[in-house]
Amino acid sequence: MKVDTPDPPSTPLPASILSQGPNLIVSIHAALDDEQLVRLQRELLDLVGRNRSRGVLIDVGALDVLDSFAARTLGDLAYMAGLRGARTVVVGIAPEVAMALVRLAMRLPLTQTALDLEEGLAWLGS
């Protein structure tokens, strides 16, 4: 006889998601591994639908590295959120991260960027 064991509780993501008016604000506090990035993507897309969000702001200011998978996942997230009716802006890209992304020919397709939270919220129309 097989006994079902409950799934272990998922570890909290090193990111916080806040709702401000029609927007979701995501602050990433530390580098996320691939599994965490995919989980964040799923959670955000679910929240966009549940909250009827019109915008998603992702703050990556705490990151000193953005690898190709993370860049692609953020770009995909922006596209997916757009399909659900929300615009996405990524803010806080450090100068070193911007230089590395360009030197490695990595792109954030279909993603608007802004210098900081204030500029990002202005772009979203808040």
N, CA, C and O atoms as CSV, one atom per row, in Angstrom:
chain,resi,resn,atom,element,x,y,z
A,1,MET,N,N,0.845,-1.172,0.000
A,1,MET,CA,C,0.000,0.000,0.000
A,1,MET,C,C,0.890,1.234,0.000
A,1,MET,O,O,1.818,1.352,0.799
A,2,LYS,N,N,0.585,2.155,-0.917
A,2,LYS,CA,C,1.363,3.380,-1.042
A,2,LYS,C,C,0.742,4.465,-0.170
A,2,LYS,O,O,-0.469,4.683,-0.189
A,3,VAL,N,N,1.580,5.128,0.580
A,3,VAL,CA,C,1.110,6.221,1.423
A,3,VAL,C,C,1.539,7.523,0.773
A,3,VAL,O,O,2.720,7.735,0.501
A,4,ASP,N,N,0.568,8.395,0.526
A,4,ASP,CA,C,0.888,9.697,-0.050
A,4,ASP,C,C,1.447,10.600,1.038
A,4,ASP,O,O,0.860,10.750,2.109
A,5,THR,N,N,2.577,11.189,0.744
A,5,THR,CA,C,3.148,12.163,1.672
A,5,THR,C,C,2.933,13.537,1.088
A,5,THR,O,O,3.030,13.726,-0.125
A,6,PRO,N,N,2.641,14.498,1.941
A,6,PRO,CA,C,2.411,15.843,1.416
A,6,PRO,C,C,3.697,16.409,0.834
A,6,PRO,O,O,4.800,16.097,1.284
A,7,ASP,N,N,3.522,17.258,-0.189
A,7,ASP,CA,C,4.675,17.925,-0.767
A,7,ASP,C,C,5.306,18.815,0.297
A,7,ASP,O,O,4.598,19.436,1.090
A,8,PRO,N,N,6.642,18.879,0.315
A,8,PRO,CA,C,7.265,19.770,1.280
A,8,PRO,C,C,6.914,21.210,0.942
A,8,PRO,O,O,6.771,21.558,-0.230
A,9,PRO,N,N,6.775,22.048,1.963
A,9,PRO,CA,C,6.430,23.434,1.673
A,9,PRO,C,C,7.542,24.066,0.842
A,9,PRO,O,O,8.726,23.845,1.098
A,10,SER,N,N,7.152,24.847,-0.145
A,10,SER,CA,C,8.163,25.469,-0.992
A,10,SER,C,C,8.871,26.565,-0.217
A,10,SER,O,O,8.273,27.279,0.588
A,11,THR,N,N,10.141,26.671,-0.482
A,11,THR,CA,C,10.917,27.701,0.205
A,11,THR,C,C,10.530,29.062,-0.348
A,11,THR,O,O,10.236,29.195,-1.536
A,12,PRO,N,N,10.530,30.060,0.501
A,12,PRO,CA,C,10.153,31.390,0.026
A,12,PRO,C,C,11.156,31.905,-1.008
A,12,PRO,O,O,12.359,31.664,-0.907
A,13,LEU,N,N,10.637,32.607,-1.986
A,13,LEU,CA,C,11.492,33.206,-2.994
A,13,LEU,C,C,12.210,34.415,-2.398
A,13,LEU,O,O,11.648,35.116,-1.557
A,14,PRO,N,N,13.450,34.663,-2.828
A,14,PRO,CA,C,14.128,35.881,-2.376
A,14,PRO,C,C,13.628,37.079,-3.194
A,14,PRO,O,O,14.409,37.827,-3.783
A,15,ALA,N,N,12.308,37.230,-3.208
A,15,ALA,CA,C,11.671,38.319,-3.935
A,15,ALA,C,C,10.351,38.624,-3.243
A,15,ALA,O,O,9.735,37.747,-2.638
A,16,SER,N,N,9.927,39.874,-3.340
A,16,SER,CA,C,8.625,40.232,-2.781
A,16,SER,C,C,7.765,40.815,-3.885
A,16,SER,O,O,8.258,41.485,-4.793
A,17,ILE,N,N,6.470,40.549,-3.793
A,17,ILE,CA,C,5.512,41.032,-4.782
A,17,ILE,C,C,4.468,41.854,-4.037
A,17,ILE,O,O,3.784,41.354,-3.144
A,18,LEU,N,N,4.359,43.117,-4.417
A,18,LEU,CA,C,3.394,44.018,-3.808
A,18,LEU,C,C,2.413,44.486,-4.862
A,18,LEU,O,O,2.763,44.613,-6.035
A,19,SER,N,N,1.192,44.740,-4.446
A,19,SER,CA,C,0.192,45.284,-5.345
A,19,SER,C,C,0.021,46.757,-5.008
A,19,SER,O,O,-0.237,47.113,-3.858
A,20,GLN,N,N,0.166,47.620,-6.025
A,20,GLN,CA,C,-0.046,49.053,-5.832
A,20,GLN,C,C,-0.972,49.532,-6.935
A,20,GLN,O,O,-0.561,49.676,-8.086
A,21,GLY,N,N,-2.219,49.775,-6.576
A,21,GLY,CA,C,-3.203,50.164,-7.585
A,21,GLY,C,C,-3.315,49.077,-8.630
A,21,GLY,O,O,-3.489,47.906,-8.295
A,22,PRO,N,N,-3.215,49.458,-9.915
A,22,PRO,CA,C,-3.361,48.470,-10.978
A,22,PRO,C,C,-2.060,47.736,-11.306
A,22,PRO,O,O,-2.013,46.957,-12.259
A,23,ASN,N,N,-1.012,47.977,-10.529
A,23,ASN,CA,C,0.301,47.416,-10.841
A,23,ASN,C,C,0.788,46.433,-9.786
A,23,ASN,O,O,0.411,46.506,-8.616
A,24,LEU,N,N,1.632,45.516,-10.231
A,24,LEU,CA,C,2.369,44.641,-9.328
A,24,LEU,C,C,3.813,45.120,-9.320
A,24,LEU,O,O,4.391,45.389,-10.373
A,25,ILE,N,N,4.387,45.225,-8.141
A,25,ILE,CA,C,5.785,45.628,-8.001
A,25,ILE,C,C,6.544,44.445,-7.428
A,25,ILE,O,O,6.239,43.958,-6.339
A,26,VAL,N,N,7.536,43.995,-8.181
A,26,VAL,CA,C,8.336,42.840,-7.796
A,26,VAL,C,C,9.737,43.331,-7.472
A,26,VAL,O,O,10.395,43.966,-8.296
A,27,SER,N,N,10.179,43.029,-6.270
A,27,SER,CA,C,11.541,43.383,-5.876
A,27,SER,C,C,12.313,42.087,-5.671
A,27,SER,O,O,11.985,41.276,-4.805
A,28,ILE,N,N,13.349,41.913,-6.492
A,28,ILE,CA,C,14.182,40.713,-6.381
A,28,ILE,C,C,15.350,41.064,-5.469
A,28,ILE,O,O,16.136,41.959,-5.776
A,29,HIS,N,N,15.463,40.354,-4.341
A,29,HIS,CA,C,16.444,40.684,-3.307
A,29,HIS,C,C,17.781,39.981,-3.484
A,29,HIS,O,O,18.800,40.454,-2.980
A,30,ALA,N,N,17.788,38.876,-4.181
A,30,ALA,CA,C,19.014,38.086,-4.374
A,30,ALA,C,C,18.871,37.298,-5.668
A,30,ALA,O,O,17.775,37.155,-6.210
A,31,ALA,N,N,19.990,36.795,-6.148
A,31,ALA,CA,C,19.970,36.014,-7.383
A,31,ALA,C,C,19.028,34.818,-7.232
A,31,ALA,O,O,19.007,34.160,-6.192
A,32,LEU,N,N,18.256,34.546,-8.273
A,32,LEU,CA,C,17.331,33.428,-8.281
A,32,LEU,C,C,17.905,32.320,-9.153
A,32,LEU,O,O,18.470,32.583,-10.214
A,33,ASP,N,N,17.757,31.081,-8.697
A,33,ASP,CA,C,18.173,29.980,-9.566
A,33,ASP,C,C,17.073,29.756,-10.609
A,33,ASP,O,O,16.015,30.383,-10.550
A,34,ASP,N,N,17.332,28.864,-11.553
A,34,ASP,CA,C,16.402,28.659,-12.668
A,34,ASP,C,C,15.010,28.259,-12.191
A,34,ASP,O,O,14.007,28.766,-12.693
A,35,GLU,N,N,14.949,27.356,-11.227
A,35,GLU,CA,C,13.658,26.897,-10.705
A,35,GLU,C,C,12.898,28.052,-10.050
A,35,GLU,O,O,11.687,28.182,-10.229
A,36,GLN,N,N,13.601,28.879,-9.299
A,36,GLN,CA,C,12.962,30.021,-8.645
A,36,GLN,C,C,12.463,31.036,-9.670
A,36,GLN,O,O,11.397,31.626,-9.491
A,37,LEU,N,N,13.227,31.241,-10.740
A,37,LEU,CA,C,12.795,32.167,-11.790
A,37,LEU,C,C,11.498,31.692,-12.441
A,37,LEU,O,O,10.589,32.488,-12.675
A,38,VAL,N,N,11.417,30.413,-12.729
A,38,VAL,CA,C,10.208,29.857,-13.344
A,38,VAL,C,C,9.039,29.954,-12.371
A,38,VAL,O,O,7.915,30.249,-12.779
A,39,ARG,N,N,9.293,29.710,-11.092
A,39,ARG,CA,C,8.241,29.826,-10.077
A,39,ARG,C,C,7.753,31.268,-9.961
A,39,ARG,O,O,6.550,31.515,-9.873
A,40,LEU,N,N,8.680,32.213,-9.961
A,40,LEU,CA,C,8.313,33.628,-9.911
A,40,LEU,C,C,7.471,33.996,-11.130
A,40,LEU,O,O,6.481,34.718,-11.011
A,41,GLN,N,N,7.863,33.504,-12.288
A,41,GLN,CA,C,7.130,33.763,-13.523
A,41,GLN,C,C,5.689,33.259,-13.396
A,41,GLN,O,O,4.746,33.980,-13.723
A,42,ARG,N,N,5.522,32.018,-12.919
A,42,ARG,CA,C,4.175,31.444,-12.751
A,42,ARG,C,C,3.347,32.254,-11.765
A,42,ARG,O,O,2.190,32.576,-12.035
A,43,GLU,N,N,3.948,32.585,-10.608
A,43,GLU,CA,C,3.218,33.334,-9.577
A,43,GLU,C,C,2.788,34.708,-10.085
A,43,GLU,O,O,1.667,35.149,-9.834
A,44,LEU,N,N,3.681,35.370,-10.793
A,44,LEU,CA,C,3.353,36.691,-11.323
A,44,LEU,C,C,2.222,36.632,-12.345
A,44,LEU,O,O,1.295,37.442,-12.309
A,45,LEU,N,N,2.309,35.677,-13.247
A,45,LEU,CA,C,1.251,35.561,-14.257
A,45,LEU,C,C,-0.090,35.252,-13.612
A,45,LEU,O,O,-1.123,35.756,-14.052
A,46,ASP,N,N,-0.080,34.434,-12.577
A,46,ASP,CA,C,-1.312,34.143,-11.853
A,46,ASP,C,C,-1.856,35.418,-11.186
A,46,ASP,O,O,-3.055,35.691,-11.247
A,47,LEU,N,N,-0.976,36.186,-10.557
A,47,LEU,CA,C,-1.402,37.420,-9.895
A,47,LEU,C,C,-1.895,38.466,-10.882
A,47,LEU,O,O,-2.822,39.214,-10.573
A,48,VAL,N,N,-1.297,38.531,-12.057
A,48,VAL,CA,C,-1.771,39.470,-13.079
A,48,VAL,C,C,-3.239,39.198,-13.377
A,48,VAL,O,O,-4.040,40.127,-13.479
A,49,GLY,N,N,-3.588,37.932,-13.516
A,49,GLY,CA,C,-4.979,37.572,-13.785
A,49,GLY,C,C,-5.889,37.798,-12.595
A,49,GLY,O,O,-6.968,38.375,-12.734
A,50,ARG,N,N,-5.463,37.349,-11.427
A,50,ARG,CA,C,-6.315,37.478,-10.235
A,50,ARG,C,C,-6.557,38.932,-9.851
A,50,ARG,O,O,-7.662,39.303,-9.457
A,51,ASN,N,N,-5.496,39.769,-9.971
A,51,ASN,CA,C,-5.606,41.180,-9.576
A,51,ASN,C,C,-6.045,42.085,-10.723
A,51,ASN,O,O,-6.276,43.278,-10.529
A,52,ARG,N,N,-6.160,41.508,-11.924
A,52,ARG,CA,C,-6.468,42.290,-13.112
A,52,ARG,C,C,-5.461,43.434,-13.267
A,52,ARG,O,O,-5.827,44.573,-13.559
A,53,SER,N,N,-4.201,43.101,-13.064
A,53,SER,CA,C,-3.128,44.089,-13.094
A,53,SER,C,C,-2.920,44.630,-14.500
A,53,SER,O,O,-3.047,43.899,-15.482
A,54,ARG,N,N,-2.603,45.908,-14.588
A,54,ARG,CA,C,-2.348,46.560,-15.867
A,54,ARG,C,C,-0.856,46.743,-16.100
A,54,ARG,O,O,-0.426,47.012,-17.221
A,55,GLY,N,N,-0.059,46.594,-15.028
A,55,GLY,CA,C,1.369,46.771,-15.168
A,55,GLY,C,C,2.136,45.902,-14.192
A,55,GLY,O,O,1.639,45.550,-13.122
A,56,VAL,N,N,3.362,45.561,-14.584
A,56,VAL,CA,C,4.272,44.793,-13.732
A,56,VAL,C,C,5.610,45.522,-13.749
A,56,VAL,O,O,6.191,45.752,-14.809
A,57,LEU,N,N,6.086,45.878,-12.574
A,57,LEU,CA,C,7.386,46.518,-12.443
A,57,LEU,C,C,8.300,45.547,-11.718
A,57,LEU,O,O,7.981,45.083,-10.624
A,58,ILE,N,N,9.437,45.241,-12.329
A,58,ILE,CA,C,10.384,44.289,-11.740
A,58,ILE,C,C,11.669,45.042,-11.409
A,58,ILE,O,O,12.341,45.554,-12.304
A,59,ASP,N,N,12.006,45.107,-10.131
A,59,ASP,CA,C,13.199,45.808,-9.667
A,59,ASP,C,C,14.325,44.797,-9.478
A,59,ASP,O,O,14.244,43.915,-8.623
A,60,VAL,N,N,15.381,44.934,-10.290
A,60,VAL,CA,C,16.528,44.031,-10.229
A,60,VAL,C,C,17.758,44.744,-9.668
A,60,VAL,O,O,18.885,44.288,-9.862
A,61,GLY,N,N,17.542,45.863,-8.972
A,61,GLY,CA,C,18.640,46.677,-8.458
A,61,GLY,C,C,19.573,45.947,-7.505
A,61,GLY,O,O,20.732,46.337,-7.371
A,62,ALA,N,N,19.106,44.911,-6.846
A,62,ALA,CA,C,19.945,44.168,-5.900
A,62,ALA,C,C,20.828,43.139,-6.592
A,62,ALA,O,O,21.686,42.533,-5.950
A,63,LEU,N,N,20.632,42.935,-7.885
A,63,LEU,CA,C,21.387,41.906,-8.597
A,63,LEU,C,C,22.660,42.483,-9.199
A,63,LEU,O,O,22.644,43.547,-9.817
A,64,ASP,N,N,23.765,41.766,-9.010
A,64,ASP,CA,C,25.011,42.194,-9.638
A,64,ASP,C,C,25.326,41.334,-10.855
A,64,ASP,O,O,26.355,41.520,-11.504
A,65,VAL,N,N,24.438,40.393,-11.161
A,65,VAL,CA,C,24.601,39.513,-12.321
A,65,VAL,C,C,23.216,39.151,-12.843
A,65,VAL,O,O,22.281,38.964,-12.064
A,66,LEU,N,N,23.091,39.056,-14.145
A,66,LEU,CA,C,21.855,38.619,-14.781
A,66,LEU,C,C,22.269,37.684,-15.908
A,66,LEU,O,O,22.702,38.130,-16.971
A,67,ASP,N,N,22.130,36.375,-15.665
A,67,ASP,CA,C,22.600,35.418,-16.672
A,67,ASP,C,C,21.613,35.312,-17.833
A,67,ASP,O,O,20.541,35.916,-17.808
A,68,SER,N,N,21.987,34.544,-18.838
A,68,SER,CA,C,21.170,34.461,-20.051
A,68,SER,C,C,19.796,33.870,-19.769
A,68,SER,O,O,18.806,34.307,-20.355
A,69,PHE,N,N,19.719,32.877,-18.875
A,69,PHE,CA,C,18.418,32.280,-18.561
A,69,PHE,C,C,17.527,33.298,-17.871
A,69,PHE,O,O,16.341,33.397,-18.186
A,70,ALA,N,N,18.086,34.060,-16.930
A,70,ALA,CA,C,17.311,35.079,-16.221
A,70,ALA,C,C,16.831,36.156,-17.190
A,70,ALA,O,O,15.677,36.578,-17.131
A,71,ALA,N,N,17.714,36.598,-18.080
A,71,ALA,CA,C,17.336,37.620,-19.058
A,71,ALA,C,C,16.214,37.103,-19.958
A,71,ALA,O,O,15.246,37.818,-20.217
A,72,ARG,N,N,16.341,35.868,-20.433
A,72,ARG,CA,C,15.308,35.284,-21.288
A,72,ARG,C,C,14.002,35.104,-20.525
A,72,ARG,O,O,12.927,35.360,-21.068
A,73,THR,N,N,14.084,34.666,-19.275
A,73,THR,CA,C,12.878,34.456,-18.469
A,73,THR,C,C,12.157,35.773,-18.215
A,73,THR,O,O,10.928,35.824,-18.270
A,74,LEU,N,N,12.903,36.838,-17.936
A,74,LEU,CA,C,12.272,38.149,-17.737
A,74,LEU,C,C,11.637,38.640,-19.038
A,74,LEU,O,O,10.541,39.199,-19.023
A,75,GLY,N,N,12.321,38.432,-20.157
A,75,GLY,CA,C,11.745,38.806,-21.445
A,75,GLY,C,C,10.479,38.027,-21.751
A,75,GLY,O,O,9.491,38.591,-22.221
A,76,ASP,N,N,10.513,36.726,-21.484
A,76,ASP,CA,C,9.332,35.883,-21.683
A,76,ASP,C,C,8.188,36.328,-20.778
A,76,ASP,O,O,7.032,36.368,-21.197
A,77,LEU,N,N,8.523,36.661,-19.533
A,77,LEU,CA,C,7.514,37.120,-18.590
A,77,LEU,C,C,6.833,38.381,-19.109
A,77,LEU,O,O,5.611,38.505,-19.033
A,78,ALA,N,N,7.624,39.317,-19.637
A,78,ALA,CA,C,7.048,40.549,-20.184
A,78,ALA,C,C,6.079,40.227,-21.320
A,78,ALA,O,O,4.997,40.809,-21.406
A,79,TYR,N,N,6.474,39.296,-22.191
A,79,TYR,CA,C,5.615,38.917,-23.310
A,79,TYR,C,C,4.332,38.245,-22.805
A,79,TYR,O,O,3.237,38.557,-23.274
A,80,MET,N,N,4.474,37.325,-21.850
A,80,MET,CA,C,3.311,36.617,-21.303
A,80,MET,C,C,2.367,37.572,-20.585
A,80,MET,O,O,1.148,37.482,-20.738
A,81,ALA,N,N,2.936,38.493,-19.797
A,81,ALA,CA,C,2.107,39.476,-19.087
A,81,ALA,C,C,1.368,40.349,-20.101
A,81,ALA,O,O,0.207,40.700,-19.890
A,82,GLY,N,N,2.041,40.700,-21.202
A,82,GLY,CA,C,1.402,41.480,-22.255
A,82,GLY,C,C,0.227,40.748,-22.873
A,82,GLY,O,O,-0.793,41.357,-23.199
A,83,LEU,N,N,0.370,39.443,-23.035
A,83,LEU,CA,C,-0.738,38.642,-23.561
A,83,LEU,C,C,-1.916,38.627,-22.593
A,83,LEU,O,O,-3.053,38.380,-22.993
A,84,ARG,N,N,-1.639,38.894,-21.317
A,84,ARG,CA,C,-2.703,38.937,-20.304
A,84,ARG,C,C,-3.148,40.368,-20.031
A,84,ARG,O,O,-3.960,40.608,-19.137
A,85,GLY,N,N,-2.609,41.335,-20.810
A,85,GLY,CA,C,-3.081,42.713,-20.697
A,85,GLY,C,C,-2.265,43.625,-19.798
A,85,GLY,O,O,-2.705,44.731,-19.484
A,86,ALA,N,N,-1.084,43.186,-19.375
A,86,ALA,CA,C,-0.260,44.014,-18.485
A,86,ALA,C,C,1.064,44.366,-19.163
A,86,ALA,O,O,1.688,43.524,-19.809
A,87,ARG,N,N,1.475,45.606,-19.006
A,87,ARG,CA,C,2.771,46.033,-19.521
A,87,ARG,C,C,3.827,45.772,-18.445
A,87,ARG,O,O,3.523,45.794,-17.253
A,88,THR,N,N,5.059,45.526,-18.870
A,88,THR,CA,C,6.137,45.218,-17.935
A,88,THR,C,C,7.291,46.188,-18.123
A,88,THR,O,O,7.654,46.535,-19.247
A,89,VAL,N,N,7.860,46.617,-17.012
A,89,VAL,CA,C,9.062,47.443,-17.029
A,89,VAL,C,C,10.042,46.870,-16.008
A,89,VAL,O,O,9.661,46.533,-14.888
A,90,VAL,N,N,11.311,46.765,-16.411
A,90,VAL,CA,C,12.376,46.291,-15.529
A,90,VAL,C,C,13.194,47.514,-15.120
A,90,VAL,O,O,13.631,48.287,-15.973
A,91,VAL,N,N,13.401,47.687,-13.815
A,91,VAL,CA,C,14.141,48.851,-13.330
A,91,VAL,C,C,15.344,48.420,-12.495
A,91,VAL,O,O,15.407,47.302,-11.984
A,92,GLY,N,N,16.288,49.337,-12.376
A,92,GLY,CA,C,17.407,49.137,-11.470
A,92,GLY,C,C,18.556,48.315,-12.019
A,92,GLY,O,O,19.351,47.782,-11.245
A,93,ILE,N,N,18.666,48.198,-13.329
A,93,ILE,CA,C,19.774,47.420,-13.886
A,93,ILE,C,C,21.076,48.165,-13.587
A,93,ILE,O,O,21.261,49.308,-14.003
A,94,ALA,N,N,21.964,47.504,-12.867
A,94,ALA,CA,C,23.249,48.109,-12.494
A,94,ALA,C,C,24.106,48.316,-13.737
A,94,ALA,O,O,23.980,47.567,-14.706
A,95,PRO,N,N,24.986,49.336,-13.720
A,95,PRO,CA,C,25.848,49.586,-14.882
A,95,PRO,C,C,26.645,48.355,-15.304
A,95,PRO,O,O,26.784,48.087,-16.497
A,96,GLU,N,N,27.167,47.610,-14.340
A,96,GLU,CA,C,27.957,46.415,-14.651
A,96,GLU,C,C,27.113,45.347,-15.324
A,96,GLU,O,O,27.576,44.648,-16.226
A,97,VAL,N,N,25.873,45.229,-14.878
A,97,VAL,CA,C,24.960,44.250,-15.474
A,97,VAL,C,C,24.624,44.671,-16.906
A,97,VAL,O,O,24.602,43.838,-17.812
A,98,ALA,N,N,24.363,45.962,-17.107
A,98,ALA,CA,C,24.061,46.460,-18.454
A,98,ALA,C,C,25.244,46.208,-19.391
A,98,ALA,O,O,25.052,45.768,-20.525
A,99,MET,N,N,26.454,46.482,-18.927
A,99,MET,CA,C,27.635,46.260,-19.761
A,99,MET,C,C,27.796,44.781,-20.089
A,99,MET,O,O,28.098,44.426,-21.228
A,100,ALA,N,N,27.595,43.917,-19.096
A,100,ALA,CA,C,27.735,42.472,-19.334
A,100,ALA,C,C,26.684,41.972,-20.315
A,100,ALA,O,O,26.992,41.165,-21.192
A,101,LEU,N,N,25.436,42.445,-20.179
A,101,LEU,CA,C,24.379,42.023,-21.101
A,101,LEU,C,C,24.733,42.395,-22.540
A,101,LEU,O,O,24.533,41.603,-23.461
A,102,VAL,N,N,25.260,43.607,-22.724
A,102,VAL,CA,C,25.613,44.051,-24.077
A,102,VAL,C,C,26.813,43.278,-24.603
A,102,VAL,O,O,26.809,42.833,-25.752
A,103,ARG,N,N,27.832,43.114,-23.778
A,103,ARG,CA,C,29.032,42.405,-24.221
A,103,ARG,C,C,28.758,40.950,-24.575
A,103,ARG,O,O,29.398,40.388,-25.464
A,104,LEU,N,N,27.810,40.348,-23.879
A,104,LEU,CA,C,27.469,38.954,-24.156
A,104,LEU,C,C,26.329,38.825,-25.169
A,104,LEU,O,O,25.828,37.729,-25.420
A,105,ALA,N,N,25.930,39.958,-25.743
A,105,ALA,CA,C,24.859,40.001,-26.748
A,105,ALA,C,C,23.553,39.410,-26.236
A,105,ALA,O,O,22.803,38.806,-27.003
A,106,MET,N,N,23.273,39.582,-24.929
A,106,MET,CA,C,22.008,39.123,-24.366
A,106,MET,C,C,21.002,40.266,-24.454
A,106,MET,O,O,21.362,41.433,-24.305
A,107,ARG,N,N,19.762,39.928,-24.692
A,107,ARG,CA,C,18.711,40.921,-24.857
A,107,ARG,C,C,17.562,40.644,-23.894
A,107,ARG,O,O,17.347,39.511,-23.465
A,108,LEU,N,N,16.834,41.701,-23.567
A,108,LEU,CA,C,15.566,41.586,-22.843
A,108,LEU,C,C,14.480,41.946,-23.854
A,108,LEU,O,O,13.986,43.074,-23.852
A,109,PRO,N,N,14.101,41.003,-24.719
A,109,PRO,CA,C,13.154,41.329,-25.786
A,109,PRO,C,C,11.792,41.748,-25.243
A,109,PRO,O,O,11.314,41.225,-24.236
A,110,LEU,N,N,11.187,42.697,-25.932
A,110,LEU,CA,C,9.841,43.176,-25.605
A,110,LEU,C,C,9.715,43.668,-24.167
A,110,LEU,O,O,8.629,43.625,-23.588
A,111,THR,N,N,10.815,44.133,-23.592
A,111,THR,CA,C,10.793,44.604,-22.217
A,111,THR,C,C,11.239,46.051,-22.172
A,111,THR,O,O,12.308,46.404,-22.670
A,112,GLN,N,N,10.416,46.872,-21.576
A,112,GLN,CA,C,10.781,48.265,-21.337
A,112,GLN,C,C,11.689,48.299,-20.110
A,112,GLN,O,O,11.498,47.517,-19.178
A,113,THR,N,N,12.666,49.191,-20.101
A,113,THR,CA,C,13.516,49.354,-18.929
A,113,THR,C,C,13.457,50.807,-18.475
A,113,THR,O,O,13.152,51.707,-19.257
A,114,ALA,N,N,13.753,51.015,-17.207
A,114,ALA,CA,C,13.801,52.362,-16.639
A,114,ALA,C,C,14.885,52.380,-15.576
A,114,ALA,O,O,15.307,51.340,-15.071
A,115,LEU,N,N,15.323,53.584,-15.249
A,115,LEU,CA,C,16.421,53.736,-14.308
A,115,LEU,C,C,16.051,53.290,-12.897
A,115,LEU,O,O,16.823,52.583,-12.250
A,116,ASP,N,N,14.875,53.697,-12.413
A,116,ASP,CA,C,14.508,53.411,-11.033
A,116,ASP,C,C,12.996,53.244,-10.887
A,116,ASP,O,O,12.244,53.336,-11.857
A,117,LEU,N,N,12.577,52.999,-9.653
A,117,LEU,CA,C,11.165,52.742,-9.359
A,117,LEU,C,C,10.281,53.906,-9.803
A,117,LEU,O,O,9.233,53.694,-10.414
A,118,GLU,N,N,10.697,55.117,-9.501
A,118,GLU,CA,C,9.898,56.293,-9.840
A,118,GLU,C,C,9.698,56.412,-11.358
A,118,GLU,O,O,8.585,56.655,-11.824
A,119,GLU,N,N,10.765,56.241,-12.110
A,119,GLU,CA,C,10.672,56.319,-13.566
A,119,GLU,C,C,9.840,55.163,-14.126
A,119,GLU,O,O,9.071,55.343,-15.071
A,120,GLY,N,N,10.000,53.977,-13.536
A,120,GLY,CA,C,9.230,52.812,-13.987
A,120,GLY,C,C,7.734,52.995,-13.758
A,120,GLY,O,O,6.926,52.680,-14.633
A,121,LEU,N,N,7.365,53.501,-12.589
A,121,LEU,CA,C,5.953,53.739,-12.302
A,121,LEU,C,C,5.394,54.824,-13.218
A,121,LEU,O,O,4.240,54.743,-13.640
A,122,ALA,N,N,6.200,55.837,-13.528
A,122,ALA,CA,C,5.761,56.882,-14.457
A,122,ALA,C,C,5.500,56.268,-15.829
A,122,ALA,O,O,4.515,56.612,-16.483
A,123,TRP,N,N,6.367,55.371,-16.268
A,123,TRP,CA,C,6.182,54.725,-17.567
A,123,TRP,C,C,4.902,53.890,-17.589
A,123,TRP,O,O,4.208,53.824,-18.604
A,124,LEU,N,N,4.599,53.251,-16.451
A,124,LEU,CA,C,3.376,52.453,-16.375
A,124,LEU,C,C,2.130,53.322,-16.256
A,124,LEU,O,O,1.008,52.828,-16.373
A,125,GLY,N,N,2.329,54.624,-16.022
A,125,GLY,CA,C,1.193,55.537,-15.934
A,125,GLY,C,C,0.595,55.638,-14.561
A,125,GLY,O,O,-0.583,55.963,-14.414
A,126,SER,N,N,1.404,55.359,-13.535
A,126,SER,CA,C,0.891,55.430,-12.155
A,126,SER,C,C,1.142,56.783,-11.561
A,126,SER,O,O,0.781,57.028,-10.410
